[in-house]
Amino acid sequence: MMMMMMMMMTMMHYANPKSIESSNLTAPTVHAKENREMDQSNAQKLFEQGAMFVLHDFPEKSEFGIDYMSWDTGPNFKGLKMIPAGIHFIYFSSVSSEGQRGPRSGFFYNFTPQEVVVRHWDAQAEDIKPTRLSDGEMERYVSNKQDLDKFLGPYPYDKYKQWISLSKHISPELVDLLQPDCKTIYSVPQFESAASTTQSRRAAAQARATQTSKDNQTSHTSQDDETKISQSLPELVSVESSKIKYSEIPKKKYPPGATPSEISKYNMDSSYALDVLLERFNKDFDKLLGEIQFAFLCFLIGQDFDSFEQWKKLVHLVCTSGEALKLYSEAYLSFISVLHFQIKEVPSDFFVDIVTSDNFLTSTLYELFQNIASQNVDKKLQKKSKDFEKHLTEKFKWDFSAEPDEYAPVVVE
C-alpha cells in the first residue's frame, strides 16, 4: 500500500508536461532550436513524406505531446506536421477554466507516409475524437497543406532517435493486440456503475448497513437510513473497454506431472513459464520485447501505474529464465539493449524513486547476469552482459557481486 502511495505521488509530480520535455507550442518558428539537428535534406524529406496530424478546437494552455516531447498549446495550435512514418504515441490533458490540469490520456497511432489525420476536441467527453470527413473534404485537407502549415508545429526530430530506441519492437499488430478496446490509454482507472437488479442492490445495501451498524453502535443514524443511503450509491466497476490487454504471467511455473526435483528447478528458473507466455505470440520473442516496451511507455509517458507493474513482471520473467538463454540468445541481446535504453531515458529523480524501489532492478538483473555467466551461451551475449553490468556498476554504483537475500533459492524436497 505504501509503495502504491509513493508511486501515485511521484506520478502526480510528473503530471506536468515538463516530466518529459516541454515548450510552448504556438507556431512552427518556436521549434527552430528544437529541430537544430535536422539538416535541410531531412527537413525537405519529412516535409514531403511526413504525416500530418490536424487537431481542431483543442483548448489553449492544455498539454499536447507526441512521443518524447510535450508542450503547452498556444491560441493558434492546430496540430503537427512532418511526422515520420511509423508507430507514435499522442497524449494530452486539457486545462479547466480554473487552470487545473486534468489527467493525461493518450493513444498509439501508426502513421503512413504523407498521411493526413484529422481529429477534433470533444469538450463534453474531454477527449480527442476522429473527425468524419467525406472524400472531397479529405482531399481539400491534402491539397491545402500549405494553408495549414503556419498552424502546425513540426515533429521534434531531435527526439526521434530516443523514441525509436524505446519503441522499435512495437509493431502495428502488437498495438492492436494490446491496446484497450476503446484505444485510449488512461492515466487514471475508468469506472462505471455496475449493472444490477433491485434485489441485488437491496441485499448489498442491507449487508453494508448491517456492518455499519455493528461498527458504529453509538451512531444515531438508524439502520433504515443507512440502507436508504447505501441504496442511493451506485456500485462502481472497472470499464472493461479501457483495460490494456497485457499478457497474463503463468501462475504455474512447472509442467504437468513434474517431479519434486523439477518443481525445485522451475521455481528457480522461469523458462517453462516464459515458454507458455510466448505461445500467445507464436513463439515470437520480438513481440514479447514489444510488450515490454509498450508497458514501459504506457507507464513513463502514459502515466499508467498498472503498466509499471506489468513491465516489472515481464522483466523479471525474462531475467530469471536461465534455460531459455540458449534457445533465444539473439533475443536476449535485444532484451539487454531494450533495458539499456529504458534505464537511460528515465529521468534521474523518477528513476531513484520508482525503478529502484525494493531493489527490484538490482535483484532482477543479478539473476540475469548470473544466468548468462553460468550457462554455455553465445560469446557475443556474454560480452554484452558483462559490458551492461559494468556500465550499471560504474553509473549507479550497483553491486552485483553478492546474491540478494530475497532471491535465495527455495528447494522442494
C-alpha positions as CSV (number, residue, x, y, z in Angstrom):
1,M,0.0,0.0,0.0
2,M,2.8,2.4,0.9
3,M,4.5,1.5,-2.4
4,M,1.4,2.5,-4.3
5,M,1.0,5.8,-2.4
6,M,4.6,6.7,-3.2
7,M,4.1,5.7,-6.8
8,M,0.9,7.8,-7.2
9,M,2.6,10.9,-5.5
10,T,5.5,10.6,-8.0
11,M,3.2,10.2,-10.9
12,M,1.3,13.3,-9.8
13,H,4.6,15.2,-9.7
14,Y,5.2,14.1,-13.3
15,A,1.7,15.1,-14.5
16,N,3.2,18.4,-15.7
17,P,4.4,18.1,-19.3
18,K,7.9,19.0,-18.2
19,S,8.1,15.4,-17.0
20,I,9.3,14.6,-20.5
21,E,10.4,17.8,-22.2
22,S,8.2,20.7,-23.0
23,S,7.9,24.1,-24.5
24,N,5.1,26.4,-25.5
25,L,3.6,25.4,-28.8
26,T,2.1,28.3,-30.8
27,A,3.7,28.4,-34.2
28,P,6.3,26.4,-36.2
29,T,9.0,29.0,-35.6
30,V,9.1,28.1,-31.9
31,H,10.6,24.8,-32.9
32,A,13.7,26.1,-34.7
33,K,16.0,25.4,-31.8
34,E,14.4,22.0,-31.1
35,N,15.0,20.8,-34.6
36,R,18.5,22.1,-34.9
37,E,19.8,18.6,-35.5
38,M,17.7,18.2,-38.7
39,D,19.6,19.1,-41.8
40,Q,18.0,20.6,-44.9
41,S,17.8,17.3,-46.7
42,N,15.9,15.6,-43.8
43,A,13.7,18.6,-43.4
44,Q,12.7,18.5,-47.1
45,K,12.2,14.8,-47.0
46,L,9.9,15.0,-43.9
47,F,8.0,17.9,-45.4
48,E,7.3,15.9,-48.5
49,Q,6.9,12.4,-47.0
50,G,6.0,13.1,-43.3
51,A,2.5,12.7,-42.0
52,M,0.2,15.5,-40.6
53,F,-1.9,15.4,-37.5
54,V,-4.6,18.1,-37.6
55,L,-6.4,18.8,-34.4
56,H,-9.3,21.3,-34.2
57,D,-10.7,23.1,-31.2
58,F,-8.1,21.9,-28.7
59,P,-8.1,24.2,-25.6
60,E,-5.4,26.8,-25.2
61,K,-2.8,26.2,-22.5
62,S,-3.5,22.5,-22.4
63,E,-0.9,19.8,-22.7
64,F,-0.3,18.1,-26.0
65,G,2.5,15.7,-26.7
66,I,3.9,13.2,-29.1
67,D,6.4,10.5,-28.2
68,Y,9.1,12.0,-26.0
69,M,8.1,15.7,-26.3
70,S,5.1,17.7,-24.9
71,W,4.0,21.3,-25.0
72,D,1.6,23.8,-23.5
73,T,-0.5,24.8,-26.5
74,G,-1.0,28.4,-27.8
75,P,-4.1,30.0,-29.4
76,N,-3.2,29.1,-33.0
77,F,-2.3,25.5,-32.4
78,K,-3.9,23.1,-34.9
79,G,-1.6,20.1,-34.8
80,L,1.7,18.7,-36.0
81,K,3.4,18.2,-39.4
82,M,6.5,16.3,-40.7
83,I,5.7,13.2,-38.5
84,P,8.0,10.3,-39.5
85,A,6.1,7.2,-40.7
86,G,5.6,4.5,-38.0
87,I,4.2,4.0,-34.5
88,H,3.9,7.1,-32.4
89,F,2.2,7.9,-29.1
90,I,0.0,11.0,-28.9
91,Y,-1.1,12.2,-25.5
92,F,-2.9,15.2,-23.9
93,S,-4.5,16.7,-20.9
94,S,-6.8,19.7,-21.0
95,V,-6.9,22.6,-18.6
96,S,-10.1,23.7,-16.9
97,S,-11.4,27.2,-16.8
98,E,-9.9,27.4,-13.3
99,G,-6.5,26.5,-14.7
100,Q,-6.5,22.9,-13.3
101,R,-4.7,20.4,-15.5
102,G,-6.7,17.1,-16.0
103,P,-5.3,13.6,-16.0
104,R,-3.3,12.5,-19.0
105,S,-4.8,10.3,-21.8
106,G,-3.2,9.1,-25.0
107,F,-3.2,6.6,-27.9
108,F,-0.8,4.9,-30.2
109,Y,-1.1,5.6,-33.9
110,N,0.7,4.1,-36.9
111,F,1.3,7.0,-39.4
112,T,1.9,6.2,-43.0
113,P,3.9,8.4,-45.3
114,Q,2.1,11.6,-46.3
115,E,-1.0,10.6,-44.3
116,V,-3.3,13.4,-43.1
117,V,-5.1,12.5,-39.8
118,V,-7.9,14.9,-38.8
119,R,-9.2,14.9,-35.3
120,H,-11.2,17.3,-33.1
121,W,-11.6,18.1,-29.4
122,D,-14.8,16.9,-27.9
123,A,-15.3,19.2,-24.9
124,Q,-18.1,17.2,-23.4
125,A,-16.1,14.0,-23.4
126,E,-12.8,15.8,-22.8
127,D,-11.3,13.6,-25.4
128,I,-9.8,13.8,-28.9
129,K,-12.2,12.2,-31.4
130,P,-11.9,11.2,-35.1
131,T,-13.5,13.8,-37.5
132,R,-15.8,12.3,-40.1
133,L,-14.9,13.6,-43.5
134,S,-16.1,12.9,-47.0
135,D,-13.6,12.0,-49.7
136,G,-13.9,15.5,-51.0
137,E,-13.3,17.2,-47.6
138,M,-10.2,15.0,-47.0
139,E,-8.9,15.8,-50.5
140,R,-9.2,19.5,-49.6
141,Y,-7.0,19.0,-46.5
142,V,-4.4,17.2,-48.5
143,S,-4.3,19.8,-51.2
144,N,-4.3,22.7,-48.8
145,K,-1.3,21.7,-46.7
146,Q,0.4,25.0,-47.3
147,D,-2.5,26.9,-45.8
148,L,-2.4,24.8,-42.6
149,D,1.4,24.9,-42.4
150,K,1.6,28.1,-40.2
151,F,-0.7,26.5,-37.6
152,L,1.2,23.2,-37.3
153,G,4.3,22.6,-35.3
154,P,7.0,20.3,-36.8
155,Y,7.7,16.9,-35.2
156,P,10.5,17.2,-32.7
157,Y,13.1,15.4,-34.9
158,D,15.9,15.8,-32.4
159,K,14.0,13.4,-30.1
160,Y,13.2,10.9,-32.8
161,K,16.2,8.6,-32.1
162,Q,15.2,8.4,-28.5
163,W,11.7,7.4,-29.4
164,I,13.0,4.7,-31.8
165,S,15.2,3.3,-29.1
166,L,12.2,3.0,-26.8
167,S,9.7,1.7,-29.4
168,K,11.5,-0.3,-32.1
169,H,9.9,-3.6,-31.2
170,I,6.3,-2.3,-31.1
171,S,4.5,-3.2,-34.3
172,P,1.0,-2.1,-35.5
173,E,-0.1,-5.7,-35.0
174,L,1.1,-5.7,-31.4
175,V,-0.6,-2.4,-30.7
176,D,-3.9,-3.9,-32.0
177,L,-3.4,-6.9,-29.7
178,L,-2.5,-5.0,-26.5
179,Q,-4.4,-1.7,-26.7
180,P,-7.8,-1.3,-24.9
181,D,-10.9,-1.8,-27.0
182,C,-11.5,2.0,-26.6
183,K,-8.0,2.5,-28.0
184,T,-7.2,5.1,-25.3
185,I,-4.5,4.7,-22.6
186,Y,-5.8,6.4,-19.4
187,S,-3.5,7.6,-16.5
188,V,-6.4,7.1,-14.0
189,P,-8.7,4.0,-13.8
190,Q,-12.0,4.3,-15.6
191,F,-15.2,3.2,-13.7
192,E,-18.8,2.9,-14.5
193,S,-21.9,1.9,-12.5
194,A,-22.4,-1.8,-12.2
195,A,-25.5,-3.3,-13.8
196,S,-27.6,-4.8,-11.1
197,T,-31.1,-5.7,-10.1
198,T,-33.2,-4.0,-7.4
199,Q,-33.0,-7.2,-5.3
200,S,-29.2,-7.4,-5.5
201,R,-28.8,-3.7,-4.7
202,R,-31.2,-4.1,-1.7
203,A,-29.2,-7.1,-0.5
204,A,-25.9,-5.4,-0.8
205,A,-27.2,-2.2,0.8
206,Q,-28.6,-4.2,3.7
207,A,-25.3,-6.0,4.2
208,R,-23.4,-2.7,4.2
209,A,-25.9,-1.2,6.6
210,T,-25.7,-4.1,9.0
211,Q,-21.9,-3.9,9.0
212,T,-22.1,-0.2,9.6
213,S,-24.5,-0.7,12.5
214,K,-22.1,-3.2,14.1
215,D,-19.1,-0.9,13.7
216,N,-20.9,2.2,14.9
217,Q,-23.2,1.2,17.7
218,T,-23.1,4.7,19.2
219,S,-24.3,6.2,15.9
220,H,-27.7,8.0,15.9
221,T,-28.3,7.0,12.3
222,S,-30.9,4.3,12.0
223,Q,-30.3,1.2,10.0
224,D,-33.2,2.2,7.7
225,D,-31.5,5.5,7.0
226,E,-28.2,3.7,6.3
227,T,-30.0,1.3,3.9
228,K,-31.6,4.2,2.0
229,I,-28.2,6.0,1.7
230,S,-26.5,2.8,0.6
231,Q,-29.2,2.1,-2.0
232,S,-28.7,5.5,-3.5
233,L,-25.0,5.0,-4.1
234,P,-24.1,3.2,-7.3
235,E,-21.7,0.3,-7.2
236,L,-18.7,1.1,-9.4
237,V,-16.8,-1.4,-11.6
238,S,-13.8,-1.0,-13.9
239,V,-14.7,-0.2,-17.5
240,E,-13.7,-3.3,-19.4
241,S,-13.1,-1.5,-22.7
242,S,-10.5,0.7,-21.0
243,K,-8.3,-2.1,-19.8
244,I,-5.0,-2.8,-21.6
245,K,-4.9,-6.4,-22.8
246,Y,-1.5,-7.4,-21.3
247,S,-0.2,-11.0,-21.4
248,E,-1.0,-13.0,-18.3
249,I,2.0,-14.2,-16.5
250,P,1.6,-18.0,-16.0
251,K,0.8,-18.9,-12.4
252,K,2.1,-22.4,-12.7
253,K,5.8,-22.3,-13.1
254,Y,6.4,-26.0,-13.8
255,P,4.9,-28.5,-16.4
256,P,2.2,-31.0,-15.6
257,G,3.5,-34.2,-13.9
258,A,6.7,-32.5,-12.8
259,T,8.8,-34.4,-10.2
260,P,9.9,-32.7,-6.9
261,S,13.3,-32.0,-8.4
262,E,11.7,-30.5,-11.5
263,I,9.5,-28.4,-9.3
264,S,12.5,-27.1,-7.4
265,K,14.3,-26.4,-10.7
266,Y,11.4,-24.4,-12.3
267,N,10.8,-22.5,-9.0
268,M,14.3,-21.1,-9.6
269,D,14.2,-21.0,-13.4
270,S,11.2,-19.3,-15.1
271,S,11.9,-20.8,-18.5
272,Y,8.8,-23.0,-18.5
273,A,6.5,-20.0,-17.7
274,L,8.3,-17.9,-20.3
275,D,7.7,-20.6,-22.9
276,V,4.0,-20.8,-22.0
277,L,3.7,-17.0,-22.3
278,L,5.4,-17.0,-25.7
279,E,2.7,-19.2,-27.1
280,R,0.5,-16.1,-27.2
281,F,3.0,-14.6,-29.7
282,N,3.5,-17.9,-31.6
283,K,7.0,-18.1,-30.0
284,D,8.0,-14.8,-31.5
285,F,10.2,-13.3,-28.7
286,D,10.3,-9.9,-30.6
287,K,6.7,-9.4,-29.8
288,L,7.4,-10.0,-26.1
289,L,10.1,-7.3,-26.3
290,G,7.5,-5.1,-27.9
291,E,5.1,-5.7,-25.0
292,I,7.9,-4.8,-22.6
293,Q,8.4,-1.5,-24.5
294,F,4.7,-0.9,-24.7
295,A,4.2,-1.3,-21.0
296,F,7.2,0.9,-20.2
297,L,5.9,3.7,-22.5
298,C,2.4,3.5,-21.1
299,F,3.9,4.0,-17.7
300,L,6.6,6.5,-18.4
301,I,4.6,8.7,-20.8
302,G,1.1,7.5,-20.4
303,Q,1.4,7.5,-16.5
304,D,-0.5,4.3,-16.1
305,F,0.5,2.5,-12.8
306,D,-0.7,-0.9,-13.9
307,S,1.7,-0.8,-16.9
308,F,4.6,-0.3,-14.5
309,E,3.6,-3.5,-12.7
310,Q,3.3,-5.4,-16.0
311,W,6.8,-4.1,-17.0
312,K,8.3,-5.4,-13.8
313,K,6.6,-8.8,-14.2
314,L,7.8,-9.3,-17.7
315,V,11.4,-8.1,-17.0
316,H,11.6,-10.4,-14.0
317,L,10.3,-13.3,-16.1
318,V,12.8,-12.9,-18.8
319,C,15.7,-12.3,-16.4
320,T,15.0,-15.4,-14.4
321,S,14.7,-17.8,-17.3
322,G,18.1,-19.5,-17.5
323,E,17.3,-22.4,-19.8
324,A,15.8,-20.0,-22.3
325,L,19.1,-18.3,-22.9
326,K,20.4,-20.9,-25.3
327,L,17.2,-21.1,-27.3
328,Y,16.8,-17.3,-27.5
329,S,20.3,-15.9,-27.4
330,E,19.7,-13.4,-30.2
331,A,16.5,-12.2,-28.5
332,Y,18.4,-11.7,-25.2
333,L,20.9,-9.5,-27.0
334,S,18.0,-7.3,-28.0
335,F,16.5,-7.6,-24.5
336,I,19.7,-6.1,-22.9
337,S,19.5,-3.2,-25.4
338,V,15.9,-2.6,-24.5
339,L,16.7,-2.4,-20.8
340,H,19.8,-0.2,-21.5
341,F,17.7,2.4,-23.3
342,Q,14.8,2.3,-20.9
343,I,17.2,2.8,-17.9
344,K,19.0,5.6,-19.8
345,E,15.8,7.5,-20.6
346,V,14.2,7.5,-17.2
347,P,14.5,11.0,-15.5
348,S,17.0,10.7,-12.6
349,D,14.7,11.5,-9.7
350,F,12.0,9.4,-11.2
351,F,14.5,6.6,-11.5
352,V,15.6,6.7,-7.9
353,D,12.0,7.0,-6.5
354,I,10.4,4.3,-8.6
355,V,12.5,2.0,-10.7
356,T,15.0,1.1,-7.9
357,S,12.3,0.8,-5.2
358,D,12.6,-2.5,-3.3
359,N,15.9,-3.1,-5.2
360,F,13.8,-4.6,-8.0
361,L,16.3,-3.9,-10.8
362,T,19.4,-4.8,-8.9
363,S,17.9,-8.1,-7.7
364,T,16.4,-9.0,-11.1
365,L,19.5,-8.0,-13.1
366,Y,21.6,-10.0,-10.7
367,E,19.6,-13.1,-11.8
368,L,20.1,-12.2,-15.5
369,F,23.9,-11.7,-15.2
370,Q,24.3,-14.9,-13.1
371,N,22.3,-17.0,-15.6
372,I,24.3,-15.7,-18.5
373,A,27.6,-16.4,-16.7
374,S,26.6,-19.9,-15.7
375,Q,25.1,-21.1,-19.0
376,N,27.1,-22.1,-22.0
377,V,25.7,-19.2,-24.1
378,D,26.9,-17.3,-27.2
379,K,30.1,-15.3,-26.5
380,K,28.5,-12.2,-28.0
381,L,25.8,-12.4,-25.4
382,Q,28.3,-13.0,-22.6
383,K,30.3,-9.9,-23.7
384,K,27.2,-7.7,-23.9
385,S,26.0,-8.9,-20.5
386,K,29.4,-8.1,-18.9
387,D,29.5,-4.7,-20.6
388,F,26.0,-3.9,-19.4
389,E,26.8,-5.0,-15.9
390,K,30.0,-2.8,-15.9
391,H,28.1,0.2,-17.2
392,L,25.4,-0.1,-14.4
393,T,28.1,-0.6,-11.8
394,E,30.0,2.5,-12.9
395,K,27.0,4.7,-13.4
396,F,24.8,3.7,-10.4
397,K,27.4,2.0,-8.1
398,W,25.2,-1.1,-8.1
399,D,26.9,-4.2,-6.6
400,F,26.1,-7.4,-8.5
401,S,28.8,-9.5,-6.7
402,A,26.6,-10.8,-3.9
403,E,23.3,-12.6,-4.1
404,P,20.3,-10.6,-2.7
405,D,18.7,-12.4,0.3
406,E,15.2,-12.2,-1.2
407,Y,16.3,-14.3,-4.2
408,A,17.8,-17.2,-2.2
409,P,16.5,-20.4,-3.8
410,V,13.6,-22.4,-2.4
411,V,14.1,-26.1,-2.7
412,V,11.2,-28.5,-2.7
413,E,12.0,-31.9,-1.1
